[in-house]
Amino acid sequence: MSSNLPRFPIVPEAEWTEAQKALIQQYRQSWRGPNVGAGGKPIGGPLDATFRSPELAGYLARVSNYLRDDTPIPKKLKEFVILLVSQHWNCEYELYIHTPFALREGLSQAVIDAVTSNRKPESMQEDEEIVYQLIQELHTTRQLSDKTFERAKQKFGERQVVDLVAAAGYYGMVSMFFAMSQVKPVKT
C-alpha cells in the first residue's frame, strides 16, 4: 500500500547542503539542462531520491553520462537493454520514456510490443537476439552460459559485452529507485 504523498518531497533550495548544490551544478552542466531543480521544481524521477545522497548521485550521473554518450553500444541496442530491464522490474516510467527512443533508434514496434507484453519477440535481428538472450539469461538464471557469452563476445567484442551488462545493471538500479520512490509516468 502506498499513500498519495511523495516519498521524496522536493528539498527547498534554502536547505540544500554544499554537496547538493554541487550536484545540481553538475546536473545543470550536463544533458539534463540548466533548469534542473530551479524554482522549487522536482529534479525528476529517481533523482529526487538520490538527491538525499549527493555524493552517490554524482557518481551515478557520471555512469549515466557514459552510458548515454560515450559507450560504443549502438543506441538501438542500448534502448533495447533499457526496455528489457524496465520490463523485468515492471518500471512503467522507464518503459514510457524509452519506448519512443527505441523506435527512433530502429527497434521495431513488434519487438517493443513483445517486450512490453513480457513475451519473447518472434523476429529479431541477430544483434537484438544476442542482446535479448544475454539479458534474459542473466535475469532468469543469474548466470551467463559459455555459449551466450562467446556469441555476444564474437558479435560485439569484450568492451561492448561489459557495457551491455553495465547498462542492464545501471537501469536495474534506476528501476529500483523508481519503485522505491513510487514514481509513475504522467501520460499526456
C-alpha positions in Angstrom: 0.0 0.0 0.0 1.2 3.5 -0.8 0.0 6.9 0.1 -0.5 9.7 -2.3 2.2 11.7 -0.7 5.6 11.7 -2.4 8.2 9.6 -0.6 10.9 12.1 -1.5 9.4 15.6 -1.5 11.3 18.5 -3.0 14.0 19.8 -0.8 13.8 23.6 -0.7 16.8 25.2 -2.2 17.5 27.1 1.1 18.0 23.7 2.8 20.5 22.3 0.2 23.8 21.1 1.6 27.0 22.1 -0.2 27.2 18.7 -1.7 23.6 19.0 -3.0 24.4 22.4 -4.5 27.5 20.9 -6.3 25.3 18.1 -7.6 22.8 20.5 -9.0 25.6 22.4 -10.8 26.8 19.1 -12.2 23.4 18.3 -13.5 22.9 21.7 -14.9 26.1 21.4 -16.9 25.1 18.1 -18.4 22.4 17.0 -20.9 19.9 17.3 -18.1 19.9 21.1 -18.7 20.4 24.4 -17.0 17.0 24.5 -15.2 17.3 21.3 -13.2 16.0 21.9 -9.7 15.3 25.6 -10.4 12.3 27.4 -8.9 11.4 24.7 -6.5 10.6 22.1 -9.2 11.3 18.4 -8.8 14.7 17.3 -10.1 12.9 14.4 -11.7 12.3 10.7 -11.5 14.6 8.9 -9.1 16.9 12.0 -8.9 14.7 13.4 -6.2 15.6 10.3 -4.2 19.3 10.2 -5.0 19.5 13.9 -4.1 19.4 12.6 -0.5 22.8 11.0 -1.2 24.5 13.6 -3.4 27.9 12.0 -3.5 26.4 8.8 -4.8 24.2 10.7 -7.2 27.3 12.5 -8.6 29.0 9.1 -9.3 25.8 7.8 -10.9 25.5 10.8 -13.1 28.9 10.1 -14.5 27.8 6.5 -15.2 24.6 7.8 -16.8 26.5 10.2 -18.9 28.9 7.5 -20.1 26.1 5.1 -21.0 24.2 7.9 -22.7 27.0 9.5 -24.7 30.3 7.5 -24.6 29.6 3.8 -24.7 30.2 2.1 -28.0 27.0 0.1 -27.7 24.7 1.0 -30.7 21.9 3.2 -29.5 19.2 0.8 -30.7 20.7 -2.0 -28.5 21.1 0.3 -25.5 17.5 1.2 -25.7 16.6 -2.5 -26.1 18.5 -3.2 -22.9 16.7 -0.4 -21.1 13.3 -1.8 -22.2 14.2 -5.4 -21.2 15.4 -4.3 -17.8 12.5 -1.9 -17.3 10.0 -4.7 -18.1 11.8 -7.1 -15.8 11.4 -4.6 -13.0 7.9 -3.5 -14.1 9.1 0.1 -14.3 6.3 1.9 -16.2 8.2 5.2 -16.2 11.3 3.9 -18.0 9.1 2.0 -20.4 7.1 5.0 -21.2 10.1 7.3 -21.6 12.3 4.9 -23.5 9.8 3.4 -26.0 9.9 6.4 -28.3 13.7 6.4 -28.2 13.8 2.7 -29.0 11.6 3.3 -32.0 13.6 6.3 -33.2 16.8 4.2 -32.9 15.4 1.5 -35.1 13.9 -1.1 -32.8 10.7 -2.4 -34.4 7.3 -1.9 -32.9 6.8 -5.6 -32.9 9.8 -6.2 -30.8 8.9 -3.4 -28.4 5.3 -4.7 -28.2 6.5 -8.2 -27.3 8.9 -6.9 -24.7 6.4 -4.7 -23.1 3.9 -7.6 -23.0 6.5 -9.8 -21.3 6.8 -12.0 -24.4 9.9 -13.1 -26.4 9.9 -11.2 -29.7 9.2 -13.6 -32.6 11.5 -12.0 -35.1 14.6 -10.1 -34.1 17.7 -9.1 -35.9 20.8 -11.1 -35.0 22.2 -8.4 -32.7 18.9 -7.9 -31.0 18.5 -11.7 -30.4 22.0 -11.9 -28.9 21.3 -9.0 -26.5 17.9 -10.5 -25.6 19.5 -13.8 -24.8 22.3 -12.2 -22.8 19.9 -10.0 -20.6 17.2 -12.7 -20.2 19.7 -15.3 -19.2 21.2 -13.0 -16.6 17.7 -12.1 -15.3 16.4 -15.7 -15.2 19.4 -17.8 -14.3 21.6 -15.2 -12.6 24.4 -16.6 -14.7 25.6 -16.4 -18.3 26.3 -19.6 -20.2 29.6 -20.0 -22.1 27.6 -20.3 -25.3 25.8 -16.9 -24.8 29.0 -15.2 -23.6 31.0 -16.4 -26.6 28.3 -15.5 -29.0 28.0 -12.0 -27.6 31.8 -11.5 -27.4 32.1 -12.7 -31.0 29.4 -10.2 -32.2 30.2 -7.2 -30.1 33.7 -7.6 -28.6 34.6 -7.7 -24.9 34.1 -4.0 -24.2 30.6 -3.9 -25.5 29.6 -7.0 -23.7 30.9 -5.4 -20.5 29.0 -2.2 -21.3 25.8 -4.1 -22.1 25.8 -5.7 -18.7 26.7 -2.4 -17.1 23.8 -0.8 -18.8 21.5 -3.5 -17.6 22.8 -3.2 -14.0 22.5 0.6 -14.1 19.0 0.6 -15.4 18.0 -2.1 -13.0 19.2 0.2 -10.2 17.3 3.1 -11.8 14.1 0.9 -11.9 14.5 0.1 -8.3 14.8 3.8 -7.4 11.6 4.4 -9.4 9.9 1.6 -7.4 11.2 2.9 -4.1 10.1 6.4 -5.0 6.7 5.3 -6.4 7.2 7.5 -9.5 4.8 6.8 -12.3 4.7 8.4 -15.7 2.3 11.3 -16.4 0.9 10.3 -19.7 -0.3 13.1 -21.9 
